[in-house]
């Protein structure tokens, strides 16, 4: 199987295709692939609890094998505190993103 790094930079409030991107991450993981969904820029807004029509809880629920990371700088810049985040979202940083991008065989998709 493959190793996918899916980088989301768009939020579900402004773009209608974010749900598709999240579903794609779930489908790839369900087919046995290693999948990391890394939230940057406005996509970190989806990491907050209590948002209507947010596709991210679906990625995190039901025994999903998708690892969801959110950039700490982007979270701070947008006023998202760790206590207000969905369970299962881990705070990370750009250094870790670069490490993930440089792994052998990783397939990166930016949205």
DSSP file (Angstrom, degrees, kcal/mol; ACC not computed):
  #  RESIDUE AA STRUCTURE BP1 BP2  ACC     N-H-->O    O-->H-N    N-H-->O    O-->H-N    TCO  KAPPA ALPHA  PHI   PSI    X-CA   Y-CA   Z-CA
    1    1 A X              0   0    0      0, 0.0     2,-0.2     0, 0.0    32,-0.1   0.000 360.0 360.0 360.0 174.0    0.0    0.0    0.0
    2    2 A X        -     0   0    0     26,-0.1    32,-2.4   104,-0.0     2,-0.6  -0.592 360.0-126.9-109.3 166.0    1.0    3.7   -0.3
    3    3 A X  E     -ab  34 106A   0    102,-0.6   104,-2.9    -2,-0.2     2,-0.4  -0.961  29.3-167.9-113.6 115.3    1.7    6.5    2.1
    4    4 A X  E     -ab  35 107A   0     30,-3.5    32,-2.2    -2,-0.6     2,-0.6  -0.884  14.7-166.8-110.6 134.9   -0.4    9.7    1.4
    5    5 A X  E     -ab  36 108A   0    102,-2.5   104,-2.6    -2,-0.4     2,-0.6  -0.962  12.6-169.3-115.4 109.5    0.2   13.1    2.8
    6    6 A X  E     -ab  37 109A   0     30,-3.2    32,-2.9    -2,-0.6     2,-0.6  -0.893   3.4-161.8-105.8 117.1   -2.9   15.2    2.2
    7    7 A X  E     -ab  38 110A   0    102,-3.2   104,-3.2    -2,-0.6     2,-0.5  -0.875   3.7-165.1-105.0 117.2   -2.4   18.9    2.9
    8    8 A X  E     +a   39   0A   0     30,-2.6    32,-2.8    -2,-0.6    35,-0.2  -0.886  21.7 161.4-105.0 127.0   -5.6   20.9    3.3
    9    9 A X        +     0   0    0     -2,-0.5    33,-0.9    30,-0.2    34,-0.4   0.451  55.0  80.0-118.2  -6.3   -5.4   24.7    3.2
   10   10 A X        -     0   0    0     32,-0.2     2,-0.2    31,-0.1    30,-0.1  -0.722  69.2-134.4-103.7 152.4   -9.0   25.5    2.5
   11   11 A X    >>  -     0   0    0     -2,-0.3     4,-1.5     1,-0.1     3,-0.6  -0.664  19.7-120.3-102.7 163.0  -11.9   25.7    4.9
   12   12 A X  T 34 S+     0   0    0     -2,-0.2     7,-0.1     1,-0.2    -1,-0.1   0.524 105.6  66.8 -78.8  -5.3  -15.4   24.2    4.5
   13   13 A X  T 34 S+     0   0    0      1,-0.1    -1,-0.2     5,-0.0     3,-0.1   0.780 113.0  26.3 -84.6 -29.1  -17.0   27.6    4.9
   14   14 A X  T <4 S+     0   0    0     -3,-0.6     2,-0.4     1,-0.2    -2,-0.2   0.689 119.3  52.5-107.0 -25.3  -15.7   29.1    1.7
   15   15 A X    ><  -     0   0    0     -4,-1.5     3,-0.7     1,-0.1     4,-0.2  -0.959  57.5-158.3-123.3 130.8  -15.1   26.1   -0.5
   16   16 A X  T 3  S+     0   0    0     -2,-0.4     3,-0.4     1,-0.2     4,-0.3   0.619  87.6  64.2 -79.3 -14.4  -17.6   23.4   -1.4
   17   17 A X  T 3> S+     0   0    0      1,-0.2     4,-1.7     2,-0.1    -1,-0.2   0.405  73.0  91.3 -94.2   4.3  -15.0   20.7   -2.4
   18   18 A X  H <> S+     0   0    0     -3,-0.7     4,-2.2     1,-0.2    -1,-0.2   0.881  83.7  56.1 -65.4 -37.5  -13.4   20.4    1.1
   19   19 A X  H  > S+     0   0    0     -3,-0.4     4,-2.6     1,-0.2    -1,-0.2   0.892 105.0  52.4 -60.5 -40.0  -15.8   17.6    2.0
   20   20 A X  H  > S+     0   0    0     -4,-0.3     4,-2.4     2,-0.2    -1,-0.2   0.912 108.1  51.0 -61.4 -42.9  -14.7   15.7   -1.1
   21   21 A X  H  X S+     0   0    0     -4,-1.7     4,-1.7     2,-0.2    -2,-0.2   0.904 111.5  47.4 -63.3 -42.0  -11.0   16.0   -0.1
   22   22 A X  H  X S+     0   0    0     -4,-2.2     4,-2.0     2,-0.2    -1,-0.2   0.903 111.4  50.8 -65.7 -41.4  -11.8   14.7    3.4
   23   23 A X  H  X S+     0   0    0     -4,-2.6     4,-2.7     1,-0.2    -2,-0.2   0.881 106.6  55.3 -62.7 -38.0  -13.8   11.8    2.0
   24   24 A X  H  X S+     0   0    0     -4,-2.4     4,-2.5     2,-0.2    -1,-0.2   0.903 106.0  51.4 -62.0 -41.1  -10.9   11.0   -0.3
   25   25 A X  H  X S+     0   0    0     -4,-1.7     4,-2.0     2,-0.2    -1,-0.2   0.922 111.4  47.7 -60.9 -44.5   -8.6   10.7    2.8
   26   26 A X  H  X S+     0   0    0     -4,-2.0     4,-2.7     2,-0.2    -2,-0.2   0.923 111.7  49.5 -62.2 -45.4  -11.1    8.4    4.4
   27   27 A X  H  X S+     0   0    0     -4,-2.7     4,-1.3     1,-0.2    -2,-0.2   0.903 109.8  50.8 -62.7 -42.3  -11.4    6.2    1.3
   28   28 A X  H  <>S+     0   0    0     -4,-2.5     5,-2.0     1,-0.2     3,-0.3   0.915 113.4  45.4 -61.7 -42.7   -7.6    5.9    0.9
   29   29 A X  H ><5S+     0   0    0     -4,-2.0     3,-1.9     1,-0.2    -2,-0.2   0.892 108.4  56.5 -68.0 -39.3   -7.2    4.9    4.5
   30   30 A X  H 3<5S+     0   0    0     -4,-2.7    -1,-0.2     1,-0.3    -2,-0.2   0.772 102.2  57.8 -63.4 -25.0  -10.1    2.4    4.3
   31   31 A X  T 3<5S-     0   0    0     -4,-1.3    -1,-0.3    -3,-0.3    -2,-0.2   0.212 129.6 -94.2 -91.3  15.0   -8.3    0.8    1.4
   32   32 A X  T < 5S+     0   0    0     -3,-1.9    -3,-0.2     1,-0.3     2,-0.2   0.526  80.6 135.3  92.1   6.2   -5.2    0.1    3.6
   33   33 A X      < -     0   0    0     -5,-2.0     2,-0.6    -6,-0.2    -1,-0.3  -0.554  60.3-115.2 -85.7 152.6   -3.1    3.1    2.8
   34   34 A X  E     -a    3   0A   0    -32,-2.4   -30,-3.5    -2,-0.2     2,-0.4  -0.793  42.3-174.1 -83.3 123.3   -1.3    5.2    5.4
   35   35 A X  E     -ac   4  66A   0     -2,-0.6    32,-2.5    30,-0.6     2,-0.5  -0.980  18.0-175.2-129.8 128.7   -2.9    8.6    5.3
   36   36 A X  E     -ac   5  67A   0    -32,-2.2   -30,-3.2    -2,-0.4     2,-0.6  -0.991  10.4-159.0-118.3 126.8   -2.0   11.9    7.1
   37   37 A X  E     -ac   6  68A   0     30,-3.3    32,-2.7    -2,-0.5     2,-0.6  -0.932  11.9-166.1-105.4 113.1   -4.3   14.9    6.7
   38   38 A X  E     -ac   7  69A   0    -32,-2.9   -30,-2.6    -2,-0.6     2,-0.5  -0.897   6.6-150.9-107.6 118.8   -2.3   18.0    7.6
   39   39 A X  E     +ac   8  70A   0     30,-3.5    32,-2.5    -2,-0.6     2,-0.3  -0.775  24.8 162.0 -93.6 126.7   -4.4   21.2    8.1
   40   40 A X    >   +     0   0    0    -32,-2.8     3,-1.9    -2,-0.5     4,-0.3  -0.825  48.9   1.0-131.6 172.2   -2.7   24.5    7.3
   41   41 A X  G >  S-     0   0    0     -2,-0.3     3,-1.4     1,-0.3     4,-0.2  -0.130 132.0 -11.5  47.0-135.6   -3.9   28.1    6.7
   42   42 A X  G >  S+     0   0    0    -33,-0.9     3,-1.5     1,-0.3     4,-0.3   0.629 122.2  79.9 -71.7 -12.3   -7.7   28.4    6.9
   43   43 A X  G X  S+     0   0    0     -3,-1.9     3,-1.6   -34,-0.4    -1,-0.3   0.774  78.4  71.3 -64.6 -23.7   -8.2   24.6    7.0
   44   44 A X  G X  S+     0   0    0     -3,-1.4     3,-1.7    -4,-0.3    -1,-0.3   0.737  80.9  74.2 -64.8 -19.6   -7.3   24.7   10.7
   45   45 A X  G X  S+     0   0    0     -3,-1.5     3,-1.2     1,-0.3    -1,-0.3   0.786  86.3  63.5 -62.3 -25.7  -10.7   26.4   11.4
   46   46 A X  G <  S+     0   0    0     -3,-1.6    -1,-0.3    -4,-0.3    -2,-0.2   0.632  85.8  74.2 -72.5 -12.9  -12.3   23.0   10.8
   47   47 A X  G <  S+     0   0    0     -3,-1.7    39,-3.2    -4,-0.2    -1,-0.2   0.567  76.7 102.5 -76.4  -8.0  -10.4   21.6   13.8
   48   48 A X  B <  S-E   85   0B   0     -3,-1.2     3,-0.5    37,-0.3    37,-0.3  -0.467  75.4-115.6 -78.2 147.5  -12.8   23.5   16.1
   49   49 A X  S    S+     0   0    0     35,-2.7    -1,-0.1     1,-0.2    -2,-0.0  -0.401  89.0  29.0 -73.0 154.3  -15.7   21.8   17.9
   50   50 A X  S    S+     0   0    0      1,-0.2     2,-0.5    -2,-0.1    -1,-0.2   0.735  74.1 147.0  74.3  27.2  -19.3   22.5   17.2
   51   51 A X    >   -     0   0    0     -3,-0.5     3,-0.9    -5,-0.1    -1,-0.2  -0.851  44.1-129.4-100.2 126.9  -19.2   23.6   13.6
   52   52 A X  T 3  S+     0   0    0     -2,-0.5     3,-0.1     1,-0.2    -1,-0.0  -0.430  88.4  11.7 -69.9 146.1  -22.2   22.8   11.4
   53   53 A X  T 3  S+     0   0    0      1,-0.2     2,-0.6    -2,-0.1    -1,-0.2   0.798  86.3 153.8  58.5  33.0  -21.5   21.0    8.0
   54   54 A X    <   -     0   0    0     -3,-0.9     3,-0.4     1,-0.1     4,-0.4  -0.829  33.5-162.1 -93.8 121.9  -17.9   20.3    9.0
   55   55 A X  S  > S+     0   0    0     -2,-0.6     4,-0.9     1,-0.2     3,-0.5   0.664  75.5  80.9 -76.9 -14.3  -16.5   17.2    7.2
   56   56 A X  H >> S+     0   0    0      1,-0.2     4,-1.6     2,-0.2     3,-0.9   0.880  82.3  58.6 -66.4 -40.1  -13.6   16.8    9.6
   57   57 A X  H 3> S+     0   0    0     -3,-0.4     4,-1.6     1,-0.3    -1,-0.2   0.873 102.6  56.9 -56.8 -33.4  -15.5   15.0   12.4
   58   58 A X  H 34 S+     0   0    0     -3,-0.5    -1,-0.3    -4,-0.4    -2,-0.2   0.825 105.1  50.9 -64.4 -31.1  -16.4   12.3    9.9
   59   59 A X  H << S+     0   0    0     -4,-0.9     7,-0.4    -3,-0.9    -1,-0.2   0.844 114.1  44.2 -71.8 -34.3  -12.7   11.7    9.2
   60   60 A X  H  < S+     0   0    0     -4,-1.6     3,-0.3     5,-0.1    -2,-0.2   0.687 104.4  75.9 -85.8 -20.0  -12.0   11.4   12.9
   61   61 A X  S >< S+     0   0    0     -4,-1.6     3,-0.7    -5,-0.2    27,-0.0  -0.361  77.2  36.5 -92.2 168.2  -14.9    9.1   13.9
   62   62 A X  T 3  S-     0   0    0      1,-0.2    -1,-0.2    -2,-0.1    -4,-0.0   0.797 125.6 -59.9  68.5  32.9  -15.7    5.4   13.4
   63   63 A X  T 3  S-     0   0    0     -3,-0.3    -1,-0.2     1,-0.2    -2,-0.1   0.784  78.9-178.5  69.3  25.8  -12.2    4.0   13.8
   64   64 A X    <   -     0   0    0     -3,-0.7    -1,-0.2    -4,-0.2    -2,-0.1  -0.265  26.1-148.3 -59.3 144.2  -10.8    6.0   11.0
   65   65 A X        +     0   0    0    -39,-0.2   -30,-0.6     2,-0.1     2,-0.5   0.193  60.5 117.1 -99.6  14.8   -7.1    5.4   10.3
   66   66 A X  E     -c   35   0A   0     -7,-0.4     2,-0.5   -32,-0.1   -30,-0.2  -0.736  59.5-142.6 -85.5 125.1   -6.5    8.9    9.1
   67   67 A X  E     -c   36   0A   0    -32,-2.5   -30,-3.3    -2,-0.5     2,-0.6  -0.785  16.3-156.5 -85.5 125.8   -4.0   10.8   11.2
   68   68 A X  E     +cd  37  89A   0     20,-0.6    22,-2.5    -2,-0.5     2,-0.3  -0.920  14.7 177.7-111.0 120.6   -5.1   14.5   11.4
   69   69 A X  E     -cd  38  90A   0    -32,-2.7   -30,-3.5    -2,-0.6     2,-0.4  -0.911  11.2-160.0-119.1 146.5   -2.5   17.1   12.2
   70   70 A X  E     -cd  39  91A   0     20,-2.6    22,-3.1    -2,-0.3     2,-0.3  -0.993  27.6-111.9-128.7 135.7   -3.0   20.9   12.5
   71   71 A X  E  >  - d   0  92A   0    -32,-2.5     4,-2.1    -2,-0.4    22,-0.2  -0.489  20.7-147.6 -68.1 123.0   -0.3   23.5   12.2
   72   72 A X  H  > S+     0   0    0     20,-2.9     4,-2.5    -2,-0.3     5,-0.2   0.848  95.7  53.3 -61.8 -38.0    0.2   25.2   15.6
   73   73 A X  H  > S+     0   0    0     19,-0.2     4,-2.7     2,-0.2    -1,-0.2   0.927 110.2  47.3 -64.3 -44.3    1.1   28.6   14.1
   74   74 A X  H  > S+     0   0    0      2,-0.2     4,-1.4     1,-0.2    -2,-0.2   0.879 111.8  51.4 -65.1 -37.9   -2.0   28.7   11.9
   75   75 A X  H  <>S+     0   0    0     -4,-2.1     5,-2.8     2,-0.2     3,-0.3   0.947 113.1  44.5 -62.1 -48.2   -4.1   27.7   14.9
   76   76 A X  H ><5S+     0   0    0     -4,-2.5     3,-1.5     1,-0.2    -2,-0.2   0.914 109.9  55.1 -63.0 -43.6   -2.7   30.4   17.1
   77   77 A X  H 3<5S+     0   0    0     -4,-2.7    -1,-0.2     1,-0.3    -2,-0.2   0.803 113.2  42.8 -59.9 -30.3   -2.9   33.0   14.3
   78   78 A X  T 3<5S-     0   0    0     -4,-1.4    -1,-0.3    -3,-0.3    -2,-0.2   0.296 116.1-112.0-101.9   7.8   -6.7   32.2   14.0
   79   79 A X  T < 5 +     0   0    0     -3,-1.5     2,-0.7    -4,-0.3    -3,-0.2   0.732  63.0 151.0  72.9  23.9   -7.3   32.1   17.7
   80   80 A X      < -     0   0    0     -5,-2.8     2,-0.2    -6,-0.2    -1,-0.2  -0.806  29.4-158.5 -92.2 115.9   -8.1   28.4   17.9
   81   81 A X    >   -     0   0    0     -2,-0.7     3,-1.7     1,-0.1     4,-0.2  -0.622  26.4-115.9 -94.5 153.8   -7.1   27.1   21.4
   82   82 A X  G >  S+     0   0    0      1,-0.3     3,-1.3    -2,-0.2    -1,-0.1   0.819 112.9  59.4 -59.9 -33.0   -6.4   23.4   22.1
   83   83 A X  G 3  S+     0   0    0      1,-0.3    -1,-0.3     0, 0.0    -3,-0.0   0.682 103.9  51.8 -69.0 -17.2   -9.4   23.1   24.4
   84   84 A X  G <  S+     0   0    0     -3,-1.7   -35,-2.7     2,-0.1    -1,-0.3   0.295  91.4 105.2-100.9   9.3  -11.8   24.1   21.6
   85   85 A X  B <  S-E   48   0B   0     -3,-1.3   -37,-0.3   -37,-0.3   -38,-0.1  -0.577  78.2 -97.9 -95.1 154.3  -10.5   21.5   19.2
   86   86 A X    >   -     0   0    0    -39,-3.2     3,-1.5    -2,-0.2     2,-0.2  -0.347  46.8-100.4 -61.8 143.4  -12.0   18.2   18.0
   87   87 A X  T 3  S+     0   0    0      1,-0.2    -1,-0.1    -2,-0.0     3,-0.1  -0.489 108.6  33.8 -65.6 132.4  -10.8   15.1   19.8
   88   88 A X  T 3  S+     0   0    0      1,-0.4   -20,-0.6    -2,-0.2     2,-0.5   0.201  84.7 116.6 105.7 -15.3   -8.2   13.3   17.6
   89   89 A X  E <   -d   68   0A   0     -3,-1.5     2,-0.4   -42,-0.1    -1,-0.4  -0.770  51.2-156.2 -86.9 126.6   -6.7   16.4   16.0
   90   90 A X  E     -d   69   0A   0    -22,-2.5   -20,-2.6    -2,-0.5     2,-0.4  -0.841  14.3-123.7-105.5 140.0   -3.0   16.7   17.0
   91   91 A X  E     +d   70   0A   0     -2,-0.4   -20,-0.2   -22,-0.2     2,-0.2  -0.652  42.8 158.1 -81.6 134.9   -1.1   20.0   16.9
   92   92 A X  E     -d   71   0A   0    -22,-3.1   -20,-2.9    -2,-0.4     2,-0.3  -0.605  27.1-126.0-136.9-164.3    2.0   19.9   14.8
   93   93 A X     >  -     0   0    0    -22,-0.2     4,-1.8    -2,-0.2     3,-0.3  -0.925  31.3 -97.1-148.2 173.1    4.3   22.3   13.0
   94   94 A X  H  > S+     0   0    0     -2,-0.3     4,-2.6     1,-0.2     5,-0.2   0.817 117.9  62.0 -65.8 -31.2    5.8   23.0    9.6
   95   95 A X  H  > S+     0   0    0      1,-0.2     4,-2.1     2,-0.2    -1,-0.2   0.924 106.1  46.0 -59.9 -42.5    9.1   21.3   10.5
   96   96 A X  H  > S+     0   0    0     -3,-0.3     4,-2.6     2,-0.2    -2,-0.2   0.890 109.3  55.5 -66.7 -38.4    7.1   18.1   10.9
   97   97 A X  H  X S+     0   0    0     -4,-1.8     4,-2.4     1,-0.2    -2,-0.2   0.919 107.8  48.7 -58.9 -44.0    5.3   18.7    7.6
   98   98 A X  H  X S+     0   0    0     -4,-2.6     4,-1.6     2,-0.2    -1,-0.2   0.905 109.6  52.5 -63.4 -41.3    8.6   19.0    5.8
   99   99 A X  H  < S+     0   0    0     -4,-2.1     4,-0.3     1,-0.2    -2,-0.2   0.919 110.7  47.7 -59.4 -43.1    9.8   15.7    7.5
  100  100 A X  H >< S+     0   0    0     -4,-2.6     3,-1.1     1,-0.2    -2,-0.2   0.896 109.8  53.1 -64.5 -40.0    6.6   14.0    6.2
  101  101 A X  H 3< S+     0   0    0     -4,-2.4    -1,-0.2     1,-0.2    -2,-0.2   0.799 107.6  51.4 -65.3 -28.7    7.1   15.4    2.7
  102  102 A X  T 3< S+     0   0    0     -4,-1.6    -1,-0.2    -3,-0.2    -2,-0.2   0.383  80.3 118.9 -95.0   5.1   10.6   14.1    2.5
  103  103 A X  S X  S-     0   0    0     -3,-1.1     3,-1.5    -4,-0.3     2,-0.1  -0.435  77.9 -96.1 -67.1 144.0    9.8   10.5    3.5
  104  104 A X  T 3  S+     0   0    0      1,-0.2    -1,-0.1    -2,-0.1    -2,-0.1  -0.394 104.4   6.0 -60.7 131.9   10.6    8.0    0.8
  105  105 A X  T 3  S+     0   0    0      1,-0.2  -102,-0.6    -2,-0.1    -1,-0.2   0.452  86.5 150.7  78.9   2.0    7.6    7.1   -1.3
  106  106 A X  E <   -b    3   0A   0     -3,-1.5     2,-0.7    -5,-0.1    -1,-0.2  -0.440  36.8-148.0 -70.6 139.5    5.2    9.6    0.1
  107  107 A X  E     -b    4   0A   0   -104,-2.9  -102,-2.5    -2,-0.1     2,-0.4  -0.935  16.6-159.4-108.2 112.4    2.5   10.8   -2.2
  108  108 A X  E     -b    5   0A   0     -2,-0.7     2,-0.4  -104,-0.2  -102,-0.2  -0.764  11.7-176.0 -98.6 136.4    1.6   14.4   -1.4
  109  109 A X  E     -b    6   0A   0   -104,-2.6  -102,-3.2    -2,-0.4     2,-0.5  -0.995   8.7-159.6-130.6 123.9   -1.6   16.1   -2.4
  110  110 A X  E      b    7   0A   0     -2,-0.4  -102,-0.2  -104,-0.2  -104,-0.1  -0.895 360.0 360.0-107.7 132.2   -2.2   19.8   -1.7
  111  111 A X              0   0    0   -104,-3.2  -103,-0.2    -2,-0.5    -1,-0.1   0.326 360.0 360.0-128.1 360.0   -5.7   21.2   -1.6
